[in-house]
Amino acid sequence: MPKKIYAHGFFTVNGQKMSKSLGNVVRPDELIKEYGHRRHRYLLMSAFPFGADGDFSAETRKTAYNARSLTT
Protein backbone atom coordinates (compact mmCIF):
# COMPACT_ATOMS: atom_id res chain seq x y z
CA MET A 1 0.00 0.00 0.00
CA PRO A 2 1.25 3.52 -0.75
CA LYS A 3 2.61 5.60 2.12
CA LYS A 4 1.35 8.88 0.61
CA ILE A 5 -1.32 9.84 -1.88
CA TYR A 6 -1.17 13.10 -3.80
CA ALA A 7 -4.33 14.67 -5.18
CA HIS A 8 -4.81 17.70 -7.38
CA GLY A 9 -7.44 20.36 -6.77
CA PHE A 10 -10.49 21.06 -8.87
CA PHE A 11 -10.49 23.33 -11.91
CA THR A 12 -13.31 25.83 -12.14
CA VAL A 13 -14.11 28.11 -15.07
CA ASN A 14 -15.20 31.62 -14.14
CA GLY A 15 -16.08 30.36 -10.66
CA GLN A 16 -18.20 27.41 -11.86
CA LYS A 17 -17.42 23.71 -11.93
CA MET A 18 -16.51 22.50 -15.44
CA SER A 19 -19.46 20.83 -17.12
CA LYS A 20 -20.20 19.59 -20.63
CA SER A 21 -23.85 20.56 -20.18
CA LEU A 22 -22.89 24.15 -19.27
CA GLY A 23 -20.46 24.26 -22.16
CA ASN A 24 -17.63 25.73 -20.08
CA VAL A 25 -15.11 22.96 -20.71
CA VAL A 26 -11.55 24.08 -21.43
CA ARG A 27 -10.16 22.54 -24.62
CA PRO A 28 -6.38 22.12 -24.35
CA ASP A 29 -5.90 21.81 -28.13
CA GLU A 30 -7.40 25.29 -28.63
CA LEU A 31 -5.14 26.77 -25.96
CA ILE A 32 -2.09 25.11 -27.50
CA LYS A 33 -2.95 26.60 -30.90
CA GLU A 34 -3.22 30.05 -29.33
CA TYR A 35 -0.29 29.97 -26.89
CA GLY A 36 1.91 27.02 -27.87
CA HIS A 37 2.84 23.97 -25.78
CA ARG A 38 5.34 25.58 -23.42
CA ARG A 39 3.32 28.68 -22.58
CA HIS A 40 0.12 26.66 -22.20
CA ARG A 41 1.85 24.40 -19.68
CA TYR A 42 3.31 27.42 -17.85
CA LEU A 43 -0.09 29.16 -17.67
CA LEU A 44 -1.77 26.09 -16.21
CA MET A 45 0.98 25.30 -13.73
CA SER A 46 1.25 28.91 -12.51
CA ALA A 47 -2.52 29.29 -12.13
CA PHE A 48 -3.04 26.10 -10.12
CA PRO A 49 -0.67 25.39 -7.23
CA PHE A 50 -0.50 21.64 -6.64
CA GLY A 51 -3.25 20.43 -4.32
CA ALA A 52 -5.24 23.66 -4.43
CA ASP A 53 -8.37 24.48 -6.40
CA GLY A 54 -7.92 26.99 -9.17
CA ASP A 55 -10.15 29.18 -11.29
CA PHE A 56 -9.60 29.41 -15.03
CA SER A 57 -10.84 32.38 -17.02
CA ALA A 58 -9.92 34.04 -20.30
CA GLU A 59 -9.04 37.29 -18.53
CA THR A 60 -6.62 35.76 -16.02
CA ARG A 61 -5.07 33.60 -18.74
CA LYS A 62 -4.40 36.61 -20.99
CA THR A 63 -3.09 38.68 -18.09
CA ALA A 64 -0.66 35.92 -17.09
CA TYR A 65 0.38 35.37 -20.72
CA ASN A 66 1.07 39.07 -21.26
CA ALA A 67 2.97 39.39 -17.98
CA ARG A 68 5.11 36.37 -18.83
CA SER A 69 5.69 37.55 -22.42
CA LEU A 70 7.24 40.77 -21.18
CA THR A 71 9.91 38.89 -19.24
CA THR A 72 10.88 36.31 -21.90
Stockholm file with secondary structure:
# STOCKHOLM 1.0

chainA/1-72         MPKKIYAHGFFTVNGQKMSKSLGNVVRPDELIKEYGHRRHRYLLMSAFPFGADGDFSAETRKTAYNARSLTT
#=GR chainA/1-72 SS CCSCCCCCCCEEETTEECCTTTTCCCCHHHHHHHHCHHHHHHHHHHHSCTTSCEEECHHHHHHHHHHHHHHC
#=GC SS_cons        CCSCCCCCCCEEETTEECCTTTTCCCCHHHHHHHHCHHHHHHHHHHHSCTTSCEEECHHHHHHHHHHHHHHC
//
